[in-house]
Amino acid sequence: MSTKNGPNALVTRRRQTAAEHALDANALELFARIAQAGSFAQAARDLGLTRAAISRRIAAIETAVGLTLFARSTRSLGLTEAGRRLHARARAVRDAAEGARLALRHTRDQLDGTLRISATAGFGRHVLTPLLARFQQQHPAVRFELFFTDRRVDLLREGLDIAFRVTSAPPEAWVAQPVLHFQVRAYGPRNLPLLNSPRELVSEAVLLLGQGEEPFVSQWQHEDGRTEQVTLQASTWGSDLDGLIALSLHGAGTVMAPDFCVEPAVAPADLHRGSAATLPSTSSMQNRLPGWRMMLGLETVQALTLPLPAGSETARALVRFIREALGGSSTGRHSGTRSVG
């Protein structure tokens, strides 16, 4: 094909093929990050995308290049021969992109902006507040607007950046990252005797969150695998768990509560940096049923954020900070009779 000569000559460019377009720098970096993560789910959490979005992107790349890059099974994700050949080059692109982002990040002194955060009341007061204080000490330009509520919220409609929720089925359109695993136990003052079986609670005064006058059929499991079903009649109930814990501390009975509301999920040395000083002191409470936990089917607090580009980078940084702070903290591991605090 000929072109005209002269300063205004048009330069004919070869058009990209579909395969070349599919393997641009963004696609190569995505491919390398998924290979590094080892699963679509983990890659989605790392990248702030949904698992469905990751699957669609990889499917589009494989279709365009005409090659299968990932060997999928129900339990693992590996690379095919073609995927392994591509991985070395894709990794170089990923490393270069990371270096560029790190260089830009170093030009900024700190994160900034206002984060609108929703959390369940118990998690917000007992776990989240001291961590927010620590994060704000590191990033003084970050501000928080907090909504502690047990109702379900819609991040997009309500203009929230993060929602900490107890859920086993987070919305597929949101990025969900588990931050804390917990267990519900029977707590009471240390001056009360320990119990051997949940059935002994039938003759005890019990305090239940949200439970009305109707009997409550509770399921219990021991760490050795034993299970028991016990029908409990609440002596006191209500929507304020901290109020029920305070009543228990004053001798009103045994309260069923998540362990993070009684046993610190944050290292005790860090608690003074938070705002938990106004909460009832639980240092003299104990687990009255060592080895037993109430089975509710919901035992994970998840951080929900909007996927990029709608999601906030500052929100993602805060979630990473909280996950790292709680990474070794599965508070349900405590099954002894020690004094909590």
N, C-alpha and C positions, 0 to 999 in steps of 0.2 A: 504494500500500500504506500503511495507517495504522499508527501506533504508539501505545502508551499514553503518557500524560503523567505527569509526576512525576519525582522525583529518581532513581528506579530504572528510568526508561524505557529501553527497548531502542532502540538506534540502528541503523537498517537501513542497511547499506553495500552499495554496488554491488559485485558480485563481479568480479574481474579476468578479462578475456578471456585466451585462450591467448596471443594476440599481445602483450598488455601484460605478461603474466608472463614471456614469452620475452625481452622487451627491458627487463629490470630493470637496475639500475646495474652489477651484475656482468657481465651479458651485453654491455652497451654498452662497458664497459672492455675486455673480452676482444676484442670486434670491433675496437676502435680499435688494440689492441696487435698483432693479426694484420695489420691493414692497414699498420701502421707497419713490421712485420718484413718484409713482402713475401713470406712463404712460411709454410706450416704448420710446416715443419721448424724454421725459425729461431724462430718464435713459441714452439714447444714448448721449445726450449732456453732461451729468455729467461724463460719462465714456470715452468720446472721441471715440465712436464707431458710426456706422451708425445704423439707426433704423432697417434696414433689418438684420444686423448682430445680433442685440438683439433678434429679432423675431426668427431667425434660432436657436440660442442657447437655448432659452426657449422651442421651439418646440422639439428640440433634447432631452432635459431633460425630458419633459413630455412623449415623446415616449418611452424613456428608462425605466422610472419608471412605465409606464402604468397608470398614473393618471393625471388629469387636475388640474393644480395648480393655474391658473389665470382664473377668470370669466371676459370675455371680452365683451364689448358693444361698440357701436359707439362713446360714449362720456366718458366712464370711464373704469377703470381697477381695479378689486378687486380680492380678494383671495377666492378660494373655501375652503371647510372644510379641505381638505387635505393640501392645501396651508397654511392655518392658523396654522395647527399642525406643519408644517415644518418651519414656519417663526421664531419661537422662537429660534430654534437651529441654523438656518441660520444667524439670527441676531448676535448671539454670535460669530460665525465665522467671520462675517464682522467686529465686534468691535475689535476682536483680531488682524485681519489683519490691521485695521486702526491704532491700537496701535503700531504695529511693524513698519509700514511705518513712523509714526510720530517720533518714536525713531530714525530711520535712518535719517530722515530729519533734526532732531536737531543736527546731527553730522556734517552737512554741514553749513558753514557760510552763504552761499548765492547761488542764481542761477548764472549760467554762460553760456557762449557760445554766438554765433552770430545768431541773428534772421533776416531772410530776409523777409521783410514785404512789401506787395503791398496794396495800398489804392487809392480810388478815390481822385482826387486832392482836392476837397472841404473838404471832411471829414478829409483827411490827414492833411491839413494845419490848419483847424479851430478847430478840435476836438482831433485828435490823437496826434499831437506833444506835447501839454502840458502834456498829460497823459504819453507819453513815457518818458518825462523828469522826471516826478515823479517816475515812475517805476525804472528808471535807478539810481535815488538817493537812492532807497531802495536796489537795486542790482547792485552795480557799476561794477561787472564783466560781466554784460550782455552788448552786443554791438548790434547795429542795422545797417542794410543795407536797405535803404528805396527806394521804387519805387512808386512815385505818378503818376498814370496814370488812365485814364478813359477806357482804353481798357480791355477786358476780358483776364484773365491770367489762365494758367494751373499750379497749385501748383507743381505737380510731375515733369512735363517736364521742368519747369523753375527753379526748386530747391527752391521754396518759402516755408516758414513756415506758414505764415498767409496771407490771402487776405481779406481786408475789402471791401465788395461789396454791392451795392444797387441792390437787387434782391428779387423776390418773389418765384423763383424756383431754389434754389441752386442745384448743381450736387449731385445726390444721393450717390456718392462714397466719398464725403467729409462730414465732420462734420460741420454743420452750426448752429451758435448761434446768435440770434438777439442781437444787442448791443445798437441800437438807433432808435427810431421811430421819424419821422420828417414830416413836412408839407411844401409845397411850397406856398409862399405868395408874395404879391406885395409890394416891399419896395421902399422907396424914401426918400429924405432929409426932415427934419422936417419943412422946410419953405414951402413945398408944402401942399395944403389942402387935407384933408381926402376925400375919395370917398365913396359913398353909394352903388354902384353897379359895378360889373365888366364891365358892358356895357360902363361905363364912360371911360374905358381905350382906347376905340376906338379913342377918340379924343386926347389921350395923346401920348407922345413919350415913347415907351416901348423898353426895352433891353431884348433880349432872348438868352439863351444859345443854341448854335448849330443851331439856326434857320436861314434859308436863306431868300432870297427875296420873297419866296412864302408865302401867308397868312397862319397863323397857327390857327386852330380851337381849342380853349381851353374850357375845362369843369371846372366849378366852383361850389363849394358847401358851403352854409352858415351853421354855427353851429346849426341853427334852422331847418335845413333840406331842405331849398330852394336850387334850382340849377339854373344855367344859363349857356348858351353856347354862347361864344363870339369869333368872328374871329378877330385875332390881326395881325397887320402888323408891323413888327419890324422896328424901326428906326436905331438900332444898334444890331449886333449879332456877335457871335464868340464862340470859344471853351474855352476861359479863363474866368471863372465866376468871379474870383477876379478882373479882368480887367473891367468887366461890372459893378461890384459893385462900383469900384473906379470912373467910369464914372458917375454913378448915383449920387454919393456923390458930384461930381463937377457940378451937375445940368443938366446932359444929359437926364434925364427921370426916369421912374420907371422900376426897374429890378425885374424879376421873379426869386426868389432864395429860396433854402431850408433854413428853419429858423436857422439851426445850423451854417450857414455861416454869419448870422447877429446877431442873439440872442445867446449869449454864451451857449453852451451845458455843459461846464465845469464851476464850480463855479468861479466867477470873481476873488476871492482871490487867486486862483491857476493859473490864466492865466500868471502871470509874470514868472512862472517857466518854461513855454513852450517857443516855438520859433515863436510865432505868432506876435511878435513886428513889423515885416517887412510888415505885411498885412495892407491894408487900414483900418483906424479906422472907425468903424460903429456905434460909440456911438451917433451920431446925426441922425441916420436913424430911420424910423418908418414904421409900417405896415399901408399902405394907405387904405387898405380895411379891417377894423376890422371885425372879424367874418367869413371872406371868406378865402378859400384855393383853390388852383388849383389842380384838380384831375388828377393825372398821373398814378395811379395804382401801383406805386413803392414808398413806403414810409417807408422802413425799411433798415437800414444798418446792414448787417450780417457779422460776422467773420467766415471765412472758414479756416479750418485746415484739415490736413490729419488724418485719423483714426490711432489709435495705432495699431501696434508698430511703424509705419512709422512717426507718428506725434511726435513733440518735447514736452517734459514735460515743458520746459521753455516757449514754445509758449502757451501751455494750461494755465500756470500760468499767462501770460500776458493777455490772453483773459478773465480769471476770474477777474483780477484786473480792466480791462476796463469795464466789465459788472457791477461790483460793483460800480465803480465810476460814471457810467451813469445810474444806476438802478432807480434813482428817477428823471431822466432827460428826459422827453418826451417833447422836446422843443416846439412842435407844440401846446402845451396847451395855449400859449400866444395869445390872440386875442384882446388885448386892444390897446391903442394908446400911451403907455408909451414910453419914450426914451429908446432905447436899449443900454445896455452897463453896 
